[in-house]
Amino acid sequence: MTQTTIDTGYVPAEFDPSDFANIEPLLNELAGRELTDGEAFERWLADLSQLLEAVYEYGSRANINSACHTDDEAIERVYLDYVEQVQPKLKPALFALQKKYIAAGGRGALRGERYETLDREWRVDVELFRDENVPLETEDLKLYNEYAKLCGAMTVEFEGRTLTLQQLGRYQEETDRAKRERAWRLGAARRLEDRDAIDAIFQTMLDQRQQVGTNAGFGDYRDYMWKRKYRFDYTPGDCLAFGDAVAELIVPLNDALDVQRREALGVEVLRPWDTAVDPLGRPPLRPFDEKDIEGFVATTGAVFERISPTLAEQFGRLKMGDNLDLDSRMGKRPGGFQASLERSRQPFIFMNAAGLQRDVETMLHEAGHAFHYVASCAEPLLFLRHAPLEFCEVASMSMELLGMDHFDAYYDNADEAQRAKRVHLEGTLRTLAWIAIIDGYQHWLYTHAGHTLDERTAAWCGLLDRFGSSQVDWGGLTTEREAMWHRQLHLFGCPWYYIEYGIAQLGALGVWLNYKRDPEKSLADLRKAFALGGTVPLPELFETAGVPFRFDAEAIGPLVEAVEAELATLPQ
């Protein structure tokens, strides 16, 4: 990837951020530097940005390596050293520099919208920082690492193979109902083996997070995190209204789709292992061989070539190992993510590909994040490079929707490509319902301090009752249903990060509709918004991309109608 920032030479090429003793002198120099005029102030910001680029890239690589090898103690130690020895010392030093920024008279020379977003975010950081929260936040990361290790070690023996739970998921698409049930029960049982340990980890997280909010002067962790996540442009009430709209407009449609599924399958009731199989009994969608990751990457590149040669060229620069770790294997953290390597200006994509259609969607999703980063990393200042997460997810979800008209690249049979598109659109509706569940759960968790495990379980089940399918029978599976939330990594590793997906999914649907009308303009608008990074407020990013920043029933209704109309054109 092209680096466009001018190197000021402040950070040596051989700089080693693994030891805070190497970082501290540079931080001290920045803390003591005189900011006499606008030019000096801009140089100070540029030098601080370059220092943090080096430190953060080291931390990202340590996290990536740990995610790829949860069973390697040496790699884990490097990551934990960063978490325990570098981050806790870096945070108070950065707080002091942010205070210097806020107080400095030279900041007046930097006026303009470009710096307004930085001003308001750093004011929040200064307001919320507490020394006593640093060790609590460090412990939270360590607890998440313990949770990830538990998940990474979850394997089962099935049909003569040792499988990760991600690999076991393939069998939920098998037409043999008995086999699906065996696989589903086996995976659920394996998760339940660690239920007590995971509950204990989460309880400690809850207690410590509540203390973080209390230390900062907030009545609950929700109010603290709302400010901490820079949610300037919407409120908790807006998110609850999103949930109400989902319950009104999407849940009934999901139920109707499940009635169709039950009738097509010819079963009296749907069970959890009936929700992913093809309802007409066709073989599972297998877009690629799980052992041919290189072929999977090549096909995805061909899809982007159809959408945009520019995007294809950017995707083609990603290299296995340096930028991609995609296969599912033992000792690897579940899930998928895109990480930004700030000093080298490169994106990294992590996922667990098992040959499923969902893997295609994940690749398109994470590639969208990568495209966003490539467009925004021309911004010289790290602090202004990243958009709010609500818009970052528009980038990723838009690529899923734009890519679905090209699923034929993965399939020789046109009917299978149409099936895959239908699966994706139905999945979009179900995802919106799941977002309402996870977001609603966090609202409950963090506004009911001191709740018991039984109360937590009841709240979870109540949300499943409200937003889940009324057509799926969970008889005899009460315990499995109660523990379903354990698989949602965000609850453990990214507290309060989930409504962003809902806001962004609506934005992405708007991008998709614009693309159907005018592909060239829609893509140009989207990439223009990508390039803005974090230099403008969230509503302006949506506006630049050509979509409204709204997520109430009035906004959701037309989008749901468009999805329903598209589904009507596709065979079941």
N, C-alpha and C positions, 0 to 999 in steps of 0.2 A: 504494500500500500504506500502511496506517496505521502511523504511528510512535508507539510507546507509551512510549519512553524519555523521561524528563524531561530537557530540555536544561539543563545546568548553566551554559551560557554560556562555558565554558572555551575553546572553539574558535570564533573569529569566523566569521560566515556567509560572508565573502569570503575565507576562508583558502585559500592557494595552496600545496598540497603538492609542486608540481613542483620546488621549490628547497629543499634541505635547510636552508638558512639560515633559512627560515621555520618549520621544524619544531623546530630545535635549541633556541631559547629556551624553548619549552614543555616540552621534555624536561628541560632543565636545571632549570626551576622544579620539576618533579615530583621530580627527583633530590634537590633540596635541601629539600624540604618536610618539616616536622616531623610525624610521625605520633604524636600524643599520646594518642589514644583511638580507640575503634571508629568513632565518627562521622567523625573526621578520616581514618581509614583507608578507609572506604567512599567518601568524597568523592574521595580520591586515586585509587582504582580507577575511579570513574566518570569522572573527568577524563582519565585515561590511556585509558580505553576510547573516549571521544569523540574524542580526538586520533587514535587508530589507525583509527577508523572513517573519518575524513576521508582519511587517508593511504592506507589500503587501497582505498577506493573509487576514488581517483585511479589507483592501480596497476591495479585491475581494469579500469577503462575504457581505460587505455593498452594492456593486454593484449588486450581485446576489439577495439579498433580495429586493432591489429596483426594479429589473427587474421582480421579481415574484409577487410584490405587489405594482404596481404603484399608487394604490388608497389609500395606507396607509401612512398618513402624518407622523406618528412617525418613520416609517422605512425610509421614504424619508429624514427626518431630520438627521438621523444618517449618511446616505450616503452623504448628502450635507455638513454636518459638516466635513466629511473626505475630500471632494473636496475643501471646502472653508478654513478649518482651519489647516489641516494636510499637504496636498499636496503642497500648496504654500510656506510653510515654509520648507518643506523637500527638494524641488528642489534646492534652493541656497546652502543649506548645502551639498547636494550631489555633486554639482558643485565644491565646495571647496575641497571635498575629491578626486574628479577626477583630479583636478589640482595637488593635492598632489601626486597622483599616477604617473601622467605624469612627474612631476619634480623629483621624488624620485630616488636616485641613486641605491637603493636596487632592483629596477625593473630589473636591469641587471641580477640578479640571477634567474629571472623567464623566461629567454629567451626560445624560442621554439615555434613551431607552435601553441601549445595550448593557449599561451598568445598573439599571434599576432593578433587574431581576437579581443580580448579585447582591445589591444593597439589602433588599428585603430578606433574602435567604440568610445572609450572614448576620443580620440583626436578630433573626430567630435563633441562630446557632449561639450567639453571644448570650441571648436572654435565657436559653435553656441549659447551657452547659453547667454541670456540677461535677466537681472533682470526685465526689463520692459515687457518682454513677459510672465512672470509668471501669472499676473492677467488676461491677455488676454486668456491664455490657460485654466485658471480656469473658465472664463466666457464661453468659448467654451463648456466645459463639462456641465455647468449649462444649456446652451441653448439646448444641446442634450437631457438633462433630460426633458426639457419642450416639445421638439418634441416627446420624447418617451411617455410622459404622454398623449399627444393628441392622439397618435396612440393607446395606451393602452385603451383609453376610447371610441374608435370607435366600436359601436355595432349597429345592425339593428334588426328590427322585421321582420321575414320571416316565413311564414307558421306556425304562432302561437308560434314561439320560439324567444327568444332573443339570437342573435348569435354574436360572434366576427367575424371580417372580415376573419380570418383564417378558422373559422368553416363554414362561408358562401362559402368559396372556394370549398367545397365538391360538391356544386351544379353545378360547371362548368364541371363535369363529368357525369351529368345526361343526359339520352338519350332524354328527353323532351326538344326540342329546345326552346320553349317558356319559360319554367321554367328557363333554363340557362340564357336566355336573361334578365328575370326579376331579377334574382340574380345578374348578372353582373352589370346591370344598378343601382341596389340598392346599391351595394358596391361602385361603382364609385361615385355615388351621395353623399354617406356618406363621402368619402374622400374629395370631392370638398367642403363640408361644412367648412373644415378647410384649404382650399387652401390659403387664404390670410394670415392666421396666420402662416402657414408653410413657405410661401414665405418670410414673414417678418423675421422669425427666420433665414432662410438660408441667407438672405441678410446681416444680422448682422454678421453671421458667416464668410461670404465672406470678408466683410470689415475688420474684426478683423484678419483673417488669412493673408490677404495681408499685414496688418500692422506688423504682426509677422515676415514675410519674409523681409520687409523693415527694421525693427529694427535690423535684423541680417546681413544686408548689401547686400541683394539679390534684383535683379530687379523684380522678381515675386515669388509667393508662390511655383510654381512648382520647381524652382531651389533650393529653400530652403528645401523643403520636400524631394527632391531627395537625398540630402546629409543627411538630418535628419533621413531618413529611411534606411540609410546605403546601398544605391543602388550602390555598388562599381563595380558590374559586368555586368551592362547593362545601356543603356542610354534611354532618351526620344525617340530618333530616332528608337531604337530597338522596342519600344512599338508601335510606329506608323507603323513600318514595320509589326508587328503582326497584326494590324488592316487591313493593305493592303492585307495580306495573307488570313485573314478571309473573306474579301470581294471577293477575287478571288476564293477561294477554298471551302468555307463553305456556303456562302450565296446562291449560285446557287443550292447546294444540298438541303438546307432547302426549297428553293422555289419548287424544284421538289417533295419533300416530301409533301408539302402543296397542290400541284396539285393532287397528289394521294389522299390526305385527302378530298379535295373538291369533287373529282369524286366519292369516296366511300360514302361520305355523301349524294350525290345526290343533292347538292345545287348549285345555280348559282354562288354565291360568298361566300367566307368564311368571317365570322364576328368574332370579338374578342371572343365571347362566343362559338365559334366552334373549338377552338384550343386545348382543353384539353379532349373533349369527345372522346369516342371510335368511330372511323370512320365507323365501321361496325354495329353500333347500339347495341353492347353488353352492359350489365350492367356495372356500374362503378367498377373499381378495388377497393376492400375494404379489404386490407390485415389484418386488425384487427378492433375490436370494439373500438371506441374512448373512451368508458367507461372502457375498460379493459386494462389499461396501464401496469399492472403487467404481463398479458399474452403477450403483445407486447414485453416487456423486455425479458421474458423467451424465446420467439421465436427467438429474435435477438441473444441471447446467444447460441441457438442451431445452428444458422448459423455460428457463429464464431467457434464453436466446429468443424464444418466440415472443415473450412479453416485452423484453427490452435488451438490445445488444449491449447497452451500457451495463445493465445489471449482470448480464451473462459474463461480461469481461471481468467485473469485480468478483463474481463468484468463482471464476476460473483461477483467480490468484490465490485462493485458499488452498493450503497444502496439508495433506495428512500429517499428523504429528504436530506441526507448528501451529496450525489453525483449526484442526479437526480431530476429534476423538469420538467416534460414532457407534461402534459396535457394542452390543450388550455382552457382558462377561462377569464372571464371579469376581468379587472384590471391587466392584465399581459402584459408585453412588447412583441411586435411581434418578430418573428425571432427565431434564434437558435444560440447557441455559446457553446464553451467549455472553462472553466476557470481553471487556475492552482492554487491550494491552496499550496503555496510554503513551509510553515512551516510543515504542516502535510503530504506533498508529495502526495496529492490526486487530481485527476481531478474532475471537476464538469460539468455535461451536462445539458444545458437548451434548451428547445424547446417547440413548440406549436403543439402537436400531435392531429389531428382531424380525424384519421382513413383513411388517404390517402396514396397512394403509395409513394408520395413525402415524407411523414413522415418516411417511411422505409429508404429512401435514406439519409434523414437528420440524422437519428439515426446512420447509418453506417458511415456517414461523421464525426460526432462529436465523435463517438467512435474511429475513426482513430486518431483524435487529442489526445484523452485520452491515446491510446496505445503509441503514440509518447512521451507523457509526462512521462508515467511510465518508458519507456526505458531510457529517458534522465535524469530523476531526481536523478539517482545515482551520477551524476556530483556534486561534493561538492560545487562548487561556483555557486551561482545564476546567476552571470553575464555570465557564459559559458554554462548555462543549456538549453537555448532556441535557436533553429535553426532560420535562417531567415524565414520570413513568406512564401516566395516563396516555401520553402521546407516543411514547416508545412502543407501547403495545398496539397502537394503530399501525405502526410500520410493520410489525410482525403479522398481525391478523389480516392486514390487507394483502400480503403476499400469499397467504393461504387461499383467500377468496379469488385473487387474480390467477392463481395457479390451477384452480380446479377445472377450468375449461381446457386444460392441457394435460389432464390425467392420462389421456391416451398414449402419452410418451412412455408411461410405465406399463401399459397393457397392450397386448396384441389384439385383443378382442374389444371392439367398440362398446359392446354392451357392458363389459366390466368397467370401462372408463365412466360410463353413465351411472353405473351402480356406485362407483367411488364418489362421484359428485353428489349423488343423493345422500350417501352416508355422511359426507362432509356438511351438507346443509342441515340435515337432521341433527348432526352433532353440534352445529352452531346453536340451535335452539336449546338443546339439552345443556350445553355449556353455560348459556345464560342462566338457566335454572340452577345449575350447580354453583355458579358465582353468587347467586342470591343466597344460597345455603351457607357457603363459606364466609361471605361477608356478614350475613346475619349472625352467624355463630360468633364471629369476633366481636360484634356489637354486644352480644350477650356476655361473652367471657370477660370482657374488660370493663363492663359497667356493673358487674356483680361480684365485687371483691369478696373473698372469704367463702365463696360457694363450695359445696361439697362435690365429690365425684359423682354421686347419684344425681344431684341437681344438674351438673354439667351434662350428664348422659341424657337426662330428660329434655334439656334444652336442645341438644343435638337431634334427638328423635322427633321432637316437635317440628323442627325445621325440615326434616326429611318428610314428615307428614304433609307439610304445607307446600313444599316445592318439588318433592319427588313424585314419581309416577304412581297414581292410584291403581294402576293395572298390574304392578309387580307384587307378587305374593312372597313375603318374607317369613312365612310360617316355619317355625322350628329353627330360625336363624337369627333370633333376637340378639345374641351376643355378637355375632358377626356384624350385624347392622349397627349396633352401638359403637363398635370400634372402627367403623369405616373411615372416620376422619383421621386416623393415624397415618394413612397413606398420603395425606395432603402435606407435602413438604413445606409449603409456605407458612402454615401455622406454627411450625417449629423454627424455620430459618429466616423468615421474612414477615414478622408480625405486622399486621394491618396491610399487607400487600395482597389484595385480591380484587377489590372493587375496580382497580385500574383496568383489569381485563374486561369487565362489563362496560365501562365507559368507552374503552377502546374498541370493543366488538361492535358497538353501535356506530362509532366513527368509521371503522373498516367497512361495515355494510354500506355506509354512505359513499365511501371511496369506490366500492364495487359497483354501485348503481351509476355513479359518475363515469366509471370506466366503460360500462356497457353503452353509455350514450356517446362518449368521446374519449377513446383510449389515450390518444396522444396528450390531450390537455390534462386529463386526470392524472396521468403519470408525471407530467411536468409540474403540476401543482403539488403533488405529493413529495417529489424530490426537492422542490423549493422549500417546502416545510421541513424536510429532513435537514437541509443545509443550515437552517436557523439555529439548530441545536437548542441551547437553553437561553438564547439572547432575548426572547420575547415571552410574554405570559402564555399560559396554557390555552385560553380561548383564542388567542391570535394564531397559535399553531394550527388549531382545528380550522379556523377561518382560511388560513393560507392553503391548507390542504383541500379546501372546498367543501367542508362538512360542518354542520352545526355542533356546538358544544352543549348538548342537552341529553338527558337520560331519564326523562319522565315518560308517562304513558302516552302523551301527545306525540313525543318524538319517536317512541318505540313502535307505536301502532303501524305507521306506514312501512317501516323496515320489516316488521314481521309479515305484513301483507305481501311484500315483495318476495320474501323467502318462500312463503306459502305458494305464491303464483309460480315461482321457479320450480318448486317441487312438483307442481301439477303438470309440468312439461316433461317430467322424468318418469320412466317406468319404475315400478316398485322393484 
